[in-house]
């Protein structure tokens, strides 16, 4: 069963939200610290889990957790039946169901009902045997200097996966070619918005056994049809022609306007002519580059990142109050109310020179938002789109350690993002009709030629 976009994680959250607090607390207390962070994030920032799948759940948690969620789901079904006057009850388990993932095999016992035909799990439907594409693992094993025959033996003995040496060789050769082709493919001429963000991966080089943090910059576009695309992946150790260079850069590269000029030149050479809105974190070099490459684009610095930065200037005693009052500025219904809340903020915290200094800097990225229609404003004021892509990239490297070279990392990134783009193509972004109506109202003369 394939669930599109965030349907899977929303189903989990629905089950947890409807479950008794005592049961949730018992479940939570049995988690590791890592699992608690994931669990908390489902409530705090679920948008970053938009592509979260059953395979991700098995990686982050264990078979026991999955089984407990299935138990909670069944309990909710029985409670609903009782309230509707229907009779049903538990009837043991279907034992030792094996589910295969790229990293391991697990066994679960599926809880059953007396009238089994009346219920099927939305998380693990009957007869489900999930096995994701094993290309990621083939590439990882190959990058660790395993021969094709060794990869075949490892997959067979550890996972029970039967695959020929010829198919393994084909996967290795095809993926590397596909990565290059994908990174240099032609793009649509006009994009409503592009989102840019950074994550880091650990890579070793031939000269140093120690790992280095390599910045990976992801550029996500939303086209005029309302679907998202990965426009580009740019590394911290490559030149403007995407050729790898020896030195592994791990800082300051994003502060250079010249770096972002090269990025935008690449996007333009691949076909982009017009960008209406650009959203990113506060990378000092990027704003000047946008003015050069796309001079008429509206640049928006991510409000969520601004709030995070502001939190760093607060203490435990005043953090909640400051962030709440600051939120009243950027969530105001009108520009006039936002200005009024801004002045109130300055009056209230006038003795806190550090906070006032930062807010006066940030306000220049907030007030222009109120010149935009509400639906466009809501779409571009955060960088959650790019952050969800980074979350997908990071999950592709969990448990892998430092890779021996950047090409291995690129292969793994490509496989994960190709899977994400496939999901994106099936559905337009949320609220697209209203967004597009606003685009067509204020940018009609600009976009018309790109719609013909």
C-alpha positions as CSV (number, residue, x, y, z in Angstrom):
1,X,0.0,0.0,0.0
2,X,1.5,3.4,-1.0
3,X,0.5,6.5,0.9
4,X,1.1,9.8,-0.9
5,X,2.9,12.8,0.7
6,X,2.3,13.0,4.5
7,X,-0.7,10.6,4.7
8,X,1.3,8.0,6.5
9,X,2.7,10.3,9.2
10,X,-0.8,11.9,9.6
11,X,-2.3,8.5,10.2
12,X,0.2,7.8,13.0
13,X,-0.4,11.2,14.5
14,X,-4.2,10.7,14.3
15,X,-3.9,7.4,16.2
16,X,-1.6,9.0,18.8
17,X,-3.9,12.1,19.3
18,X,-6.9,9.9,19.9
19,X,-5.2,7.6,22.3
20,X,-5.4,7.9,26.1
21,X,-2.6,10.0,27.6
22,X,-1.6,7.2,30.0
23,X,-1.0,4.8,27.1
24,X,1.0,7.5,25.3
25,X,3.1,8.2,28.4
26,X,3.9,4.5,28.7
27,X,4.9,4.3,25.1
28,X,7.1,7.4,25.4
29,X,8.9,6.2,28.6
30,X,10.1,3.1,26.7
31,X,11.7,5.1,23.9
32,X,15.4,6.0,23.5
33,X,16.4,9.7,23.5
34,X,16.7,9.6,19.7
35,X,13.3,8.1,19.4
36,X,11.8,10.7,21.8
37,X,13.3,13.5,19.6
38,X,11.6,12.0,16.5
39,X,8.3,11.5,18.4
40,X,8.4,15.2,19.7
41,X,9.1,16.4,16.2
42,X,5.8,14.9,15.0
43,X,4.0,17.4,17.1
44,X,6.3,20.3,16.8
45,X,7.1,20.4,13.1
46,X,5.3,17.6,11.2
47,X,5.9,19.4,7.8
48,X,9.5,18.1,7.8
49,X,8.1,14.6,7.8
50,X,6.0,15.1,4.6
51,X,7.7,12.1,2.9
52,X,7.9,9.9,6.0
53,X,7.2,6.3,5.1
54,X,6.8,3.0,6.9
55,X,10.4,2.2,6.0
56,X,11.4,5.4,7.9
57,X,9.3,4.3,10.9
58,X,11.0,1.0,11.0
59,X,14.4,2.6,10.8
60,X,13.7,5.2,13.6
61,X,11.9,2.7,15.9
62,X,11.7,-1.0,16.3
63,X,9.3,-3.9,15.7
64,X,8.0,-3.6,19.3
65,X,7.0,0.1,18.7
66,X,5.3,-0.8,15.4
67,X,3.3,-3.5,17.1
68,X,2.2,-1.2,19.9
69,X,1.0,1.4,17.4
70,X,-1.0,-1.4,15.7
71,X,-2.5,-2.3,19.1
72,X,-3.5,1.4,19.7
73,X,-5.1,1.6,16.3
74,X,-7.1,-1.5,17.0
75,X,-8.2,-0.2,20.4
76,X,-9.5,3.0,18.7
77,X,-11.5,0.9,16.2
78,X,-13.1,-1.2,19.0
79,X,-14.0,1.9,21.0
80,X,-15.6,3.4,18.0
81,X,-17.6,0.2,17.4
82,X,-18.8,0.2,21.0
83,X,-20.0,3.8,20.8
84,X,-21.9,2.9,17.6
85,X,-23.4,-0.2,19.1
86,X,-21.5,-2.7,17.0
87,X,-20.1,-5.9,18.5
88,X,-16.5,-7.1,17.9
89,X,-13.6,-8.2,20.0
90,X,-10.0,-9.3,19.9
91,X,-9.1,-12.7,18.6
92,X,-5.3,-13.2,19.2
93,X,-2.6,-12.5,16.6
94,X,-1.4,-13.4,13.2
95,X,2.1,-14.3,14.3
96,X,5.6,-13.9,12.9
97,X,4.8,-11.6,9.9
98,X,8.1,-10.8,8.3
99,X,8.6,-7.3,6.9
100,X,11.8,-6.5,4.9
101,X,13.4,-3.1,4.8
102,X,16.7,-2.0,3.2
103,X,18.5,-2.2,6.5
104,X,16.9,-5.3,8.2
105,X,14.1,-7.7,8.5
106,X,11.6,-7.5,11.4
107,X,8.9,-9.8,12.6
108,X,5.6,-8.5,14.1
109,X,2.5,-10.1,15.5
110,X,-0.6,-8.5,13.9
111,X,-3.5,-8.2,16.4
112,X,-6.7,-9.7,15.0
113,X,-10.5,-9.4,15.6
114,X,-13.3,-11.9,15.8
115,X,-14.9,-10.4,12.8
116,X,-11.6,-9.9,10.9
117,X,-13.2,-8.8,7.6
118,X,-14.6,-5.6,9.3
119,X,-11.2,-4.1,10.0
120,X,-7.9,-3.5,8.2
121,X,-5.0,-1.4,9.5
122,X,-4.3,1.9,7.7
123,X,-0.6,1.6,8.7
124,X,0.2,-2.1,7.9
125,X,-2.6,-3.5,5.7
126,X,-3.2,-7.2,5.6
127,X,-0.7,-9.2,3.5
128,X,1.8,-6.2,3.5
129,X,5.4,-7.3,3.0
130,X,7.3,-4.0,2.5
131,X,10.7,-4.0,0.7
132,X,12.1,-0.8,-0.5
133,X,14.5,-0.5,-3.5
134,X,17.8,-2.0,-2.4
135,X,19.9,0.3,-4.7
136,X,20.9,2.4,-1.7
137,X,22.4,-0.6,0.0
138,X,24.1,-1.9,-3.1
139,X,25.8,1.4,-3.6
140,X,26.8,1.6,0.1
141,X,28.3,-1.9,0.1
142,X,30.2,-1.1,-3.1
143,X,31.5,2.1,-1.7
144,X,33.0,0.1,1.2
145,X,35.2,-1.8,-1.3
146,X,33.0,-4.9,-1.4
147,X,33.1,-6.8,-4.7
148,X,30.0,-7.6,-6.7
149,X,30.1,-11.2,-5.5
150,X,30.5,-10.1,-1.8
151,X,27.5,-7.7,-2.2
152,X,25.4,-10.6,-3.5
153,X,26.4,-12.8,-0.5
154,X,25.8,-10.1,2.0
155,X,22.3,-9.3,0.7
156,X,21.5,-13.0,0.6
157,X,22.8,-14.0,4.0
158,X,21.6,-10.9,6.0
159,X,18.4,-10.0,4.3
160,X,17.4,-13.1,2.3
161,X,17.4,-11.0,-0.9
162,X,18.3,-12.9,-4.0
163,X,19.9,-10.7,-6.7
164,X,22.3,-11.6,-9.5
165,X,25.8,-10.2,-9.8
166,X,24.8,-8.8,-13.2
167,X,21.9,-6.8,-11.7
168,X,24.2,-5.5,-9.0
169,X,26.7,-4.3,-11.6
170,X,23.9,-2.7,-13.6
171,X,22.6,-0.8,-10.6
172,X,26.1,0.6,-9.8
173,X,26.8,1.7,-13.4
174,X,23.3,3.1,-14.1
175,X,23.0,5.1,-10.9
176,X,26.3,7.1,-11.4
177,X,25.2,7.9,-14.9
178,X,21.8,8.9,-13.8
179,X,23.2,11.2,-11.1
180,X,25.1,13.3,-13.6
181,X,22.2,13.4,-16.1
182,X,19.8,14.4,-13.3
183,X,22.0,17.2,-12.0
184,X,22.4,18.7,-15.5
185,X,18.8,18.2,-16.8
186,X,16.8,21.0,-18.5
187,X,14.5,22.9,-16.3
188,X,11.2,24.7,-16.7
189,X,11.5,28.3,-17.8
190,X,9.5,29.9,-15.0
191,X,9.0,29.1,-11.3
192,X,6.6,30.6,-8.9
193,X,9.1,30.1,-6.0
194,X,12.4,28.5,-5.3
195,X,13.5,27.5,-1.8
196,X,17.2,27.1,-0.8
197,X,18.6,25.4,2.3
198,X,21.7,23.6,3.5
199,X,22.5,20.4,5.3
200,X,25.8,18.6,6.0
201,X,27.1,15.1,5.3
202,X,30.3,13.4,6.5
203,X,32.8,12.3,3.9
204,X,36.4,11.1,3.9
205,X,39.0,11.8,1.3
206,X,42.1,10.0,0.1
207,X,44.5,12.3,1.9
208,X,43.0,12.2,5.4
209,X,41.4,9.4,7.3
210,X,39.4,11.9,9.3
211,X,35.9,12.8,8.1
212,X,34.9,16.3,6.9
213,X,31.5,18.0,7.0
214,X,30.5,18.8,3.4
215,X,27.7,21.4,2.9
216,X,25.0,20.2,0.6
217,X,22.8,23.0,-0.7
218,X,19.5,22.0,-2.1
219,X,17.3,24.1,-4.4
220,X,13.6,23.3,-4.6
221,X,11.3,24.8,-7.2
222,X,7.5,25.2,-7.3
223,X,6.4,25.5,-10.9
224,X,3.4,27.2,-12.4
225,X,1.5,23.9,-12.5
226,X,1.7,23.7,-8.7
227,X,4.2,20.8,-8.4
228,X,7.6,20.8,-6.7
229,X,10.9,19.8,-8.2
230,X,14.5,19.4,-7.0
231,X,16.2,22.0,-9.2
232,X,19.7,21.3,-8.0
233,X,22.1,19.9,-5.5
234,X,25.3,21.8,-5.0
235,X,28.3,20.7,-3.0
236,X,30.8,22.6,-1.0
237,X,33.7,20.9,-2.8
238,X,33.1,21.4,-6.5
239,X,33.7,24.1,-9.0
240,X,31.2,26.0,-11.2
241,X,31.2,23.1,-13.6
242,X,30.3,20.5,-10.9
243,X,33.9,19.1,-11.0
244,X,35.1,17.9,-7.6
245,X,38.1,19.6,-6.2
246,X,40.6,18.2,-3.7
247,X,39.9,20.5,-0.8
248,X,36.9,19.7,1.3
249,X,35.3,23.0,2.2
250,X,33.2,23.0,5.4
251,X,32.6,26.7,6.2
252,X,32.1,30.2,4.8
253,X,31.4,29.0,1.3
254,X,27.7,30.1,1.5
255,X,28.8,33.6,2.6
256,X,30.4,34.2,-0.8
257,X,28.3,36.0,-3.4
258,X,30.4,34.4,-6.1
259,X,29.4,30.9,-5.0
260,X,25.7,31.8,-5.4
261,X,26.3,33.5,-8.7
262,X,27.6,30.2,-10.0
263,X,24.6,28.4,-8.6
264,X,22.1,30.7,-10.3
265,X,24.1,30.8,-13.5
266,X,23.8,27.0,-13.6
267,X,20.1,27.2,-13.1
268,X,19.7,29.7,-15.9
269,X,21.9,27.7,-18.2
270,X,19.6,24.8,-17.7
271,X,16.6,26.8,-18.8
272,X,15.3,29.0,-16.0
273,X,14.4,32.5,-17.2
274,X,12.1,33.8,-14.5
275,X,11.7,33.3,-10.8
276,X,9.0,35.2,-8.9
277,X,10.0,34.4,-5.3
278,X,13.1,33.1,-3.6
279,X,13.2,31.8,0.0
280,X,16.3,30.9,2.0
281,X,18.0,31.1,5.4
282,X,20.0,34.1,6.2
283,X,23.0,33.3,4.0
284,X,24.8,36.7,3.6
285,X,26.1,36.0,0.1
286,X,22.9,34.9,-1.4
287,X,20.8,38.1,-1.3
288,X,23.3,40.0,-3.5
289,X,23.5,37.1,-5.9
290,X,19.7,37.0,-6.3
291,X,19.7,40.7,-7.1
292,X,22.2,40.0,-9.9
293,X,20.7,36.8,-11.3
294,X,17.0,37.5,-10.8
295,X,16.7,41.2,-10.2
296,X,12.9,41.3,-10.1
297,X,12.5,38.3,-7.8
298,X,11.0,38.9,-4.3
299,X,13.5,37.6,-1.7
300,X,12.2,36.3,1.5
301,X,14.3,35.3,4.5
302,X,12.8,32.3,6.3
303,X,10.8,33.6,9.3
304,X,11.3,30.3,11.2
305,X,15.1,30.7,10.9
306,X,14.7,34.3,12.1
307,X,12.8,33.1,15.2
308,X,15.4,30.4,15.9
309,X,18.1,33.1,15.7
310,X,16.2,35.4,18.0
311,X,15.8,32.6,20.6
312,X,19.5,32.4,20.8
313,X,19.6,35.9,22.1
314,X,17.1,35.2,24.9
315,X,17.3,33.4,28.2
316,X,15.0,31.0,30.0
317,X,13.2,33.8,31.9
318,X,12.2,36.0,29.0
319,X,12.3,33.6,25.9
320,X,8.7,32.6,25.9
321,X,7.5,36.2,26.3
322,X,9.8,37.6,23.6
323,X,9.0,35.0,21.0
324,X,5.3,35.3,21.6
325,X,5.4,39.1,21.2
326,X,7.6,38.8,18.1
327,X,5.1,36.3,16.6
328,X,2.4,38.9,17.0
329,X,4.3,41.0,14.5
330,X,4.7,38.5,11.6
331,X,1.3,36.8,12.1
332,X,-0.7,40.0,12.2
333,X,-3.6,40.2,9.8
334,X,-2.6,43.5,8.3
335,X,0.5,45.6,7.8
336,X,-0.9,48.3,10.1
337,X,-1.5,45.9,12.9
338,X,2.0,44.4,12.4
339,X,3.6,47.9,12.7
340,X,1.5,48.6,15.8
341,X,2.7,45.3,17.3
342,X,6.3,46.1,16.3
343,X,6.2,49.5,18.1
344,X,4.7,47.8,21.2
345,X,7.5,45.3,21.1
346,X,10.1,48.0,21.0
347,X,8.5,49.8,23.9
348,X,8.2,46.7,26.0
349,X,11.8,45.6,25.5
350,X,13.6,48.9,25.0
351,X,16.0,48.1,27.8
352,X,17.1,44.9,26.1
353,X,19.5,46.4,23.5
354,X,20.5,43.1,22.0
355,X,17.0,42.0,21.3
356,X,16.0,45.3,19.9
357,X,19.0,45.4,17.6
358,X,18.2,42.0,16.1
359,X,14.5,42.7,15.7
360,X,15.2,46.0,13.9
361,X,17.4,44.0,11.5
362,X,14.7,41.3,11.0
363,X,11.8,43.6,10.5
364,X,13.0,44.4,7.0
365,X,12.2,40.8,6.1
366,X,8.8,40.8,7.7
367,X,7.0,44.0,6.6
368,X,7.3,43.4,2.8
369,X,5.3,40.2,3.3
370,X,2.2,42.3,4.1
371,X,2.4,43.7,0.6
372,X,1.6,40.3,-0.8
373,X,-1.8,38.4,-1.0
374,X,-2.4,36.1,1.9
375,X,-2.0,32.7,0.2
376,X,1.3,33.7,-1.5
377,X,2.5,35.2,1.8
378,X,1.7,31.9,3.7
379,X,3.5,29.8,1.1
380,X,6.8,31.8,1.1
381,X,7.3,33.0,4.7
382,X,9.0,29.8,5.8
383,X,11.5,27.4,4.2
384,X,9.8,24.2,5.4
385,X,9.8,22.9,1.8
386,X,13.6,22.8,1.6
387,X,13.9,21.6,5.2
388,X,11.7,18.6,4.4
389,X,14.1,17.7,1.6
390,X,17.1,18.0,3.9
391,X,15.3,15.7,6.3
392,X,14.9,13.1,3.5
393,X,18.6,13.5,2.7
394,X,19.7,13.0,6.3
395,X,17.6,9.9,6.7
396,X,19.4,8.4,3.8
397,X,22.6,8.6,5.8
398,X,21.4,7.4,9.2
399,X,23.7,4.7,10.5
400,X,26.1,4.9,7.5
401,X,28.9,6.8,9.1
402,X,31.3,8.8,6.9
403,X,31.4,7.7,3.3
404,X,34.7,7.2,1.6
405,X,34.0,9.7,-1.3
406,X,31.5,12.3,-2.4
407,X,30.4,10.2,-5.4
408,X,29.0,7.5,-3.1
409,X,27.2,10.2,-1.2
410,X,25.7,11.7,-4.3
411,X,24.4,8.4,-5.4
412,X,22.6,7.9,-2.1
413,X,21.2,11.5,-2.2
414,X,20.0,11.0,-5.8
415,X,18.1,7.7,-4.9
416,X,16.4,9.3,-2.0
417,X,15.4,12.5,-3.8
418,X,14.3,10.7,-7.0
419,X,11.9,8.8,-4.8
420,X,10.7,12.1,-3.2
421,X,10.1,13.7,-6.6
422,X,8.1,10.7,-7.8
423,X,5.7,11.4,-4.9
424,X,5.6,15.1,-5.6
425,X,4.5,14.5,-9.3
426,X,1.3,12.8,-8.1
427,X,-0.1,15.8,-6.3
428,X,-0.1,19.6,-6.4
429,X,1.0,21.7,-3.4
430,X,-1.7,22.4,-0.9
431,X,-4.1,25.3,-1.6
432,X,-2.6,25.7,-5.1
433,X,-5.8,27.0,-6.8
434,X,-6.0,30.0,-4.4
435,X,-2.2,30.6,-4.7
436,X,-2.3,30.5,-8.5
437,X,-5.3,32.9,-8.6
438,X,-3.2,35.4,-6.7
439,X,-0.1,34.8,-8.9
440,X,-2.3,35.3,-12.0
441,X,-3.6,38.5,-10.6
442,X,-0.4,40.3,-9.7
443,X,2.0,38.6,-12.2
444,X,-0.3,38.0,-15.2
445,X,1.7,40.0,-17.7
446,X,4.9,38.2,-16.6
447,X,3.7,34.6,-16.5
448,X,1.3,34.6,-19.5
449,X,4.0,33.6,-22.0
450,X,5.1,30.7,-19.9
451,X,1.6,29.3,-19.7
452,X,1.0,29.2,-23.5
